[in-house]
Amino acid sequence: MATKNKSNVDSELRSTPFQPQADETSSRQTPSPEEIRRRAYEIYLERGGGPGDELDDWMRAERELESAN
């Protein structure tokens, strides 16, 4: 019997369209890639424009923008 119930649940989950739940985290707006890119470029300029830290600049920009929201 348990297998039949699990099968029914699995079928329902696969046939149900995904509908995100509204919660407090969805009310915060995540920064767009364009906003992150712009801030990462500002960080790049602030540190003198040296090569090799692109990922660090991007991650810092993303953190800064997310914490500002």
Biopython code that builds the backbone (N, CA, C, O; Angstrom):
import numpy as np
from Bio.PDB.StructureBuilder import StructureBuilder

atoms = [
    (1, "MET", "N", (0.809, -1.193, 0.000)),
    (1, "MET", "CA", (0.000, 0.000, 0.000)),
    (1, "MET", "C", (0.857, 1.264, 0.000)),
    (1, "MET", "O", (0.531, 2.234, -0.685)),
    (2, "ALA", "N", (1.948, 1.259, 0.762)),
    (2, "ALA", "CA", (2.808, 2.427, 0.845)),
    (2, "ALA", "C", (3.409, 2.760, -0.519)),
    (2, "ALA", "O", (3.584, 3.933, -0.850)),
    (3, "THR", "N", (3.722, 1.743, -1.302)),
    (3, "THR", "CA", (4.289, 1.981, -2.622)),
    (3, "THR", "C", (3.276, 2.675, -3.521)),
    (3, "THR", "O", (3.630, 3.575, -4.283)),
    (4, "LYS", "N", (2.037, 2.263, -3.433)),
    (4, "LYS", "CA", (0.993, 2.886, -4.244)),
    (4, "LYS", "C", (0.829, 4.360, -3.863)),
    (4, "LYS", "O", (0.718, 5.219, -4.738)),
    (5, "ASN", "N", (0.813, 4.649, -2.578)),
    (5, "ASN", "CA", (0.686, 6.039, -2.138)),
    (5, "ASN", "C", (1.875, 6.873, -2.584)),
    (5, "ASN", "O", (1.704, 8.005, -3.037)),
    (6, "LYS", "N", (3.080, 6.326, -2.461)),
    (6, "LYS", "CA", (4.275, 7.047, -2.895)),
    (6, "LYS", "C", (4.212, 7.314, -4.386)),
    (6, "LYS", "O", (4.590, 8.392, -4.845)),
    (7, "SER", "N", (3.741, 6.347, -5.133)),
    (7, "SER", "CA", (3.616, 6.509, -6.582)),
    (7, "SER", "C", (2.643, 7.636, -6.922)),
    (7, "SER", "O", (2.901, 8.440, -7.818)),
    (8, "ASN", "N", (1.532, 7.687, -6.204)),
    (8, "ASN", "CA", (0.554, 8.748, -6.438)),
    (8, "ASN", "C", (1.145, 10.117, -6.109)),
    (8, "ASN", "O", (0.934, 11.083, -6.841)),
    (9, "VAL", "N", (1.877, 10.193, -5.014)),
    (9, "VAL", "CA", (2.497, 11.457, -4.621)),
    (9, "VAL", "C", (3.517, 11.876, -5.666)),
    (9, "VAL", "O", (3.543, 13.039, -6.070)),
    (10, "ASP", "N", (4.367, 10.941, -6.114)),
    (10, "ASP", "CA", (5.366, 11.243, -7.139)),
    (10, "ASP", "C", (4.704, 11.750, -8.412)),
    (10, "ASP", "O", (5.184, 12.701, -9.029)),
    (11, "SER", "N", (3.606, 11.120, -8.807)),
    (11, "SER", "CA", (2.899, 11.541, -10.020)),
    (11, "SER", "C", (2.343, 12.946, -9.865)),
    (11, "SER", "O", (2.413, 13.756, -10.789)),
    (12, "GLU", "N", (1.794, 13.228, -8.702)),
    (12, "GLU", "CA", (1.245, 14.563, -8.459)),
    (12, "GLU", "C", (2.338, 15.616, -8.485)),
    (12, "GLU", "O", (2.148, 16.700, -9.036)),
    (13, "LEU", "N", (3.488, 15.300, -7.888)),
    (13, "LEU", "CA", (4.583, 16.263, -7.868)),
    (13, "LEU", "C", (5.085, 16.546, -9.275)),
    (13, "LEU", "O", (5.411, 17.690, -9.592)),
    (14, "ARG", "N", (5.154, 15.539, -10.113)),
    (14, "ARG", "CA", (5.632, 15.737, -11.473)),
    (14, "ARG", "C", (4.620, 16.480, -12.329)),
    (14, "ARG", "O", (5.007, 17.205, -13.245)),
    (15, "SER", "N", (3.347, 16.317, -12.053)),
    (15, "SER", "CA", (2.329, 16.946, -12.891)),
    (15, "SER", "C", (1.944, 18.344, -12.415)),
    (15, "SER", "O", (1.278, 19.081, -13.142)),
    (16, "THR", "N", (2.349, 18.712, -11.219)),
    (16, "THR", "CA", (2.012, 20.024, -10.670)),
    (16, "THR", "C", (3.044, 21.044, -11.116)),
    (16, "THR", "O", (4.236, 20.840, -10.888)),
    (17, "PRO", "N", (2.624, 22.135, -11.746)),
    (17, "PRO", "CA", (3.585, 23.166, -12.148)),
    (17, "PRO", "C", (4.203, 23.815, -10.917)),
    (17, "PRO", "O", (3.561, 23.952, -9.876)),
    (18, "PHE", "N", (5.461, 24.209, -11.061)),
    (18, "PHE", "CA", (6.156, 24.858, -9.958)),
    (18, "PHE", "C", (5.574, 26.240, -9.728)),
    (18, "PHE", "O", (5.444, 27.040, -10.654)),
    (19, "GLN", "N", (5.225, 26.508, -8.471)),
    (19, "GLN", "CA", (4.716, 27.824, -8.095)),
    (19, "GLN", "C", (5.486, 28.288, -6.870)),
    (19, "GLN", "O", (5.284, 27.771, -5.771)),
    (20, "PRO", "N", (6.373, 29.264, -7.059)),
    (20, "PRO", "CA", (7.151, 29.723, -5.907)),
    (20, "PRO", "C", (6.254, 30.275, -4.818)),
    (20, "PRO", "O", (5.253, 30.936, -5.098)),
    (21, "GLN", "N", (6.615, 30.004, -3.587)),
    (21, "GLN", "CA", (5.860, 30.501, -2.453)),
    (21, "GLN", "C", (6.317, 31.914, -2.120)),
    (21, "GLN", "O", (7.511, 32.211, -2.136)),
    (22, "ALA", "N", (5.377, 32.764, -1.826)),
    (22, "ALA", "CA", (5.711, 34.130, -1.419)),
    (22, "ALA", "C", (6.156, 34.084, 0.032)),
    (22, "ALA", "O", (5.431, 33.585, 0.893)),
    (23, "ASP", "N", (7.317, 34.590, 0.299)),
    (23, "ASP", "CA", (7.800, 34.701, 1.662)),
    (23, "ASP", "C", (8.633, 35.972, 1.785)),
    (23, "ASP", "O", (8.763, 36.736, 0.828)),
    (24, "GLU", "N", (9.186, 36.186, 2.950)),
    (24, "GLU", "CA", (9.901, 37.441, 3.164)),
    (24, "GLU", "C", (11.167, 37.545, 2.328)),
    (24, "GLU", "O", (11.590, 38.659, 2.020)),
    (25, "THR", "N", (11.787, 36.437, 1.949)),
    (25, "THR", "CA", (12.996, 36.529, 1.136)),
    (25, "THR", "C", (12.679, 36.917, -0.294)),
    (25, "THR", "O", (13.510, 37.536, -0.959)),
    (26, "SER", "N", (11.497, 36.569, -0.786)),
    (26, "SER", "CA", (11.160, 36.933, -2.156)),
    (26, "SER", "C", (10.816, 38.411, -2.282)),
    (26, "SER", "O", (10.823, 38.960, -3.384)),
    (27, "SER", "N", (10.512, 39.063, -1.150)),
    (27, "SER", "CA", (10.206, 40.488, -1.220)),
    (27, "SER", "C", (11.471, 41.309, -1.436)),
    (27, "SER", "O", (11.408, 42.442, -1.911)),
    (28, "ARG", "N", (12.630, 40.731, -1.082)),
    (28, "ARG", "CA", (13.892, 41.417, -1.338)),
    (28, "ARG", "C", (14.277, 41.198, -2.785)),
    (28, "ARG", "O", (14.184, 40.086, -3.304)),
    (29, "GLN", "N", (14.700, 42.237, -3.412)),
    (29, "GLN", "CA", (15.064, 42.149, -4.814)),
    (29, "GLN", "C", (16.547, 41.831, -4.931)),
    (29, "GLN", "O", (17.381, 42.497, -4.318)),
    (30, "THR", "N", (16.874, 40.814, -5.718)),
    (30, "THR", "CA", (18.278, 40.478, -5.921)),
    (30, "THR", "C", (18.847, 41.391, -6.996)),
    (30, "THR", "O", (18.138, 41.779, -7.925)),
    (31, "PRO", "N", (20.111, 41.732, -6.873)),
    (31, "PRO", "CA", (20.718, 42.620, -7.866)),
    (31, "PRO", "C", (20.814, 41.930, -9.227)),
    (31, "PRO", "O", (21.032, 40.721, -9.311)),
    (32, "SER", "N", (20.653, 42.699, -10.262)),
    (32, "SER", "CA", (20.753, 42.163, -11.617)),
    (32, "SER", "C", (22.222, 41.972, -11.978)),
    (32, "SER", "O", (23.091, 42.605, -11.378)),
    (33, "PRO", "N", (22.508, 41.115, -12.942)),
    (33, "PRO", "CA", (23.888, 40.956, -13.396)),
    (33, "PRO", "C", (24.513, 42.280, -13.850)),
    (33, "PRO", "O", (25.707, 42.506, -13.652)),
    (34, "GLU", "N", (23.714, 43.141, -14.450)),
    (34, "GLU", "CA", (24.217, 44.454, -14.881)),
    (34, "GLU", "C", (24.648, 45.295, -13.683)),
    (34, "GLU", "O", (25.690, 45.949, -13.732)),
    (35, "GLU", "N", (23.859, 45.287, -12.606)),
    (35, "GLU", "CA", (24.214, 46.040, -11.400)),
    (35, "GLU", "C", (25.492, 45.487, -10.774)),
    (35, "GLU", "O", (26.364, 46.242, -10.343)),
    (36, "ILE", "N", (25.590, 44.166, -10.732)),
    (36, "ILE", "CA", (26.776, 43.537, -10.167)),
    (36, "ILE", "C", (27.998, 43.869, -11.011)),
    (36, "ILE", "O", (29.058, 44.198, -10.479)),
    (37, "ARG", "N", (27.847, 43.781, -12.333)),
    (37, "ARG", "CA", (28.963, 44.082, -13.233)),
    (37, "ARG", "C", (29.451, 45.520, -13.043)),
    (37, "ARG", "O", (30.654, 45.777, -12.997)),
    (38, "ARG", "N", (28.506, 46.443, -12.935)),
    (38, "ARG", "CA", (28.864, 47.849, -12.756)),
    (38, "ARG", "C", (29.631, 48.054, -11.453)),
    (38, "ARG", "O", (30.652, 48.743, -11.430)),
    (39, "ARG", "N", (29.134, 47.451, -10.361)),
    (39, "ARG", "CA", (29.807, 47.598, -9.068)),
    (39, "ARG", "C", (31.169, 46.898, -9.078)),
    (39, "ARG", "O", (32.132, 47.412, -8.509)),
    (40, "ALA", "N", (31.254, 45.738, -9.716)),
    (40, "ALA", "CA", (32.529, 45.025, -9.807)),
    (40, "ALA", "C", (33.555, 45.872, -10.562)),
    (40, "ALA", "O", (34.733, 45.886, -10.205)),
    (41, "TYR", "N", (33.111, 46.571, -11.595)),
    (41, "TYR", "CA", (34.016, 47.444, -12.339)),
    (41, "TYR", "C", (34.489, 48.608, -11.475)),
    (41, "TYR", "O", (35.650, 49.008, -11.558)),
    (42, "GLU", "N", (33.608, 49.153, -10.652)),
    (42, "GLU", "CA", (33.996, 50.223, -9.730)),
    (42, "GLU", "C", (35.044, 49.715, -8.743)),
    (42, "GLU", "O", (36.016, 50.410, -8.446)),
    (43, "ILE", "N", (34.841, 48.500, -8.240)),
    (43, "ILE", "CA", (35.800, 47.903, -7.311)),
    (43, "ILE", "C", (37.145, 47.713, -8.015)),
    (43, "ILE", "O", (38.196, 48.000, -7.443)),
    (44, "TYR", "N", (37.105, 47.239, -9.234)),
    (44, "TYR", "CA", (38.306, 47.053, -10.052)),
    (44, "TYR", "C", (39.085, 48.374, -10.176)),
    (44, "TYR", "O", (40.306, 48.402, -10.022)),
    (45, "LEU", "N", (38.368, 49.448, -10.454)),
    (45, "LEU", "CA", (39.015, 50.752, -10.576)),
    (45, "LEU", "C", (39.564, 51.222, -9.232)),
    (45, "LEU", "O", (40.654, 51.792, -9.167)),
    (46, "GLU", "N", (38.804, 50.981, -8.152)),
    (46, "GLU", "CA", (39.240, 51.399, -6.816)),
    (46, "GLU", "C", (40.543, 50.730, -6.404)),
    (46, "GLU", "O", (41.351, 51.335, -5.700)),
    (47, "ARG", "N", (40.756, 49.498, -6.831)),
    (47, "ARG", "CA", (41.974, 48.783, -6.445)),
    (47, "ARG", "C", (43.099, 48.982, -7.451)),
    (47, "ARG", "O", (44.122, 48.303, -7.362)),
    (48, "GLY", "N", (42.939, 49.887, -8.396)),
    (48, "GLY", "CA", (44.006, 50.245, -9.306)),
    (48, "GLY", "C", (43.976, 49.581, -10.664)),
    (48, "GLY", "O", (44.872, 49.802, -11.478)),
    (49, "GLY", "N", (42.971, 48.776, -10.924)),
    (49, "GLY", "CA", (42.820, 48.182, -12.252)),
    (49, "GLY", "C", (43.765, 47.048, -12.574)),
    (49, "GLY", "O", (43.967, 46.727, -13.745)),
    (50, "GLY", "N", (44.350, 46.435, -11.559)),
    (50, "GLY", "CA", (45.248, 45.313, -11.813)),
    (50, "GLY", "C", (44.486, 44.054, -12.206)),
    (50, "GLY", "O", (43.367, 43.838, -11.741)),
    (51, "PRO", "N", (45.080, 43.221, -13.058)),
    (51, "PRO", "CA", (44.413, 41.995, -13.499)),
    (51, "PRO", "C", (44.442, 40.905, -12.426)),
    (51, "PRO", "O", (45.216, 40.970, -11.472)),
    (52, "GLY", "N", (43.585, 39.909, -12.604)),
    (52, "GLY", "CA", (43.644, 38.709, -11.785)),
    (52, "GLY", "C", (42.639, 38.593, -10.662)),
    (52, "GLY", "O", (42.575, 37.538, -10.031)),
    (53, "ASP", "N", (41.860, 39.600, -10.379)),
    (53, "ASP", "CA", (40.921, 39.539, -9.258)),
    (53, "ASP", "C", (39.466, 39.687, -9.703)),
    (53, "ASP", "O", (38.628, 40.152, -8.930)),
    (54, "GLU", "N", (39.161, 39.302, -10.927)),
    (54, "GLU", "CA", (37.816, 39.506, -11.462)),
    (54, "GLU", "C", (36.747, 38.798, -10.638)),
    (54, "GLU", "O", (35.701, 39.375, -10.342)),
    (55, "LEU", "N", (37.009, 37.558, -10.272)),
    (55, "LEU", "CA", (36.020, 36.803, -9.500)),
    (55, "LEU", "C", (35.831, 37.416, -8.117)),
    (55, "LEU", "O", (34.705, 37.535, -7.635)),
    (56, "ASP", "N", (36.922, 37.799, -7.487)),
    (56, "ASP", "CA", (36.820, 38.449, -6.174)),
    (56, "ASP", "C", (36.023, 39.746, -6.259)),
    (56, "ASP", "O", (35.199, 40.037, -5.392)),
    (57, "ASP", "N", (36.275, 40.525, -7.316)),
    (57, "ASP", "CA", (35.532, 41.772, -7.510)),
    (57, "ASP", "C", (34.047, 41.491, -7.673)),
    (57, "ASP", "O", (33.209, 42.175, -7.086)),
    (58, "TRP", "N", (33.725, 40.479, -8.473)),
    (58, "TRP", "CA", (32.320, 40.127, -8.727)),
    (58, "TRP", "C", (31.644, 39.680, -7.434)),
    (58, "TRP", "O", (30.538, 40.124, -7.125)),
    (59, "MET", "N", (32.305, 38.804, -6.678)),
    (59, "MET", "CA", (31.709, 38.291, -5.444)),
    (59, "MET", "C", (31.523, 39.411, -4.415)),
    (59, "MET", "O", (30.505, 39.459, -3.725)),
    (60, "ARG", "N", (32.497, 40.301, -4.315)),
    (60, "ARG", "CA", (32.374, 41.429, -3.389)),
    (60, "ARG", "C", (31.210, 42.323, -3.799)),
    (60, "ARG", "O", (30.414, 42.740, -2.958)),
    (61, "ALA", "N", (31.114, 42.616, -5.091)),
    (61, "ALA", "CA", (30.025, 43.459, -5.589)),
    (61, "ALA", "C", (28.675, 42.825, -5.295)),
    (61, "ALA", "O", (27.741, 43.509, -4.875)),
    (62, "GLU", "N", (28.572, 41.527, -5.514)),
    (62, "GLU", "CA", (27.323, 40.811, -5.268)),
    (62, "GLU", "C", (26.946, 40.880, -3.783)),
    (62, "GLU", "O", (25.792, 41.144, -3.446)),
    (63, "ARG", "N", (27.913, 40.643, -2.903)),
    (63, "ARG", "CA", (27.650, 40.717, -1.464)),
    (63, "ARG", "C", (27.209, 42.106, -1.047)),
    (63, "ARG", "O", (26.240, 42.256, -0.303)),
    (64, "GLU", "N", (27.917, 43.126, -1.526)),
    (64, "GLU", "CA", (27.582, 44.506, -1.173)),
    (64, "GLU", "C", (26.165, 44.864, -1.602)),
    (64, "GLU", "O", (25.400, 45.446, -0.833)),
    (65, "LEU", "N", (25.828, 44.511, -2.830)),
    (65, "LEU", "CA", (24.512, 44.864, -3.353)),
    (65, "LEU", "C", (23.400, 44.085, -2.663)),
    (65, "LEU", "O", (22.320, 44.627, -2.425)),
    (66, "GLU", "N", (23.651, 42.830, -2.344)),
    (66, "GLU", "CA", (22.629, 42.042, -1.635)),
    (66, "GLU", "C", (22.411, 42.553, -0.229)),
    (66, "GLU", "O", (21.279, 42.567, 0.255)),
    (67, "SER", "N", (23.469, 42.971, 0.433)),
    (67, "SER", "CA", (23.315, 43.477, 1.805)),
    (67, "SER", "C", (22.651, 44.854, 1.827)),
    (67, "SER", "O", (22.057, 45.241, 2.834)),
    (68, "ALA", "N", (22.750, 45.586, 0.734)),
    (68, "ALA", "CA", (22.124, 46.911, 0.657)),
    (68, "ALA", "C", (20.612, 46.811, 0.493)),
    (68, "ALA", "O", (19.892, 47.760, 0.803)),
    (69, "ASN", "N", (20.127, 45.679, 0.012)),
    (69, "ASN", "CA", (18.665, 45.495, -0.197)),
    (69, "ASN", "C", (17.972, 45.089, 1.045)),
    (69, "ASN", "O", (16.757, 44.896, 1.040)),
]
sb = StructureBuilder()
sb.init_structure("model")
sb.init_model(0)
sb.init_chain("A")
sb.init_seg("    ")
for serial, (resi, resn, name, xyz) in enumerate(atoms, 1):
    if name == "N":
        sb.init_residue(resn, " ", resi, " ")
    sb.init_atom(name, np.array(xyz, "f"), 0.0, 1.0, " ", f" {name:<3s}", serial, name[0])
structure = sb.get_structure()
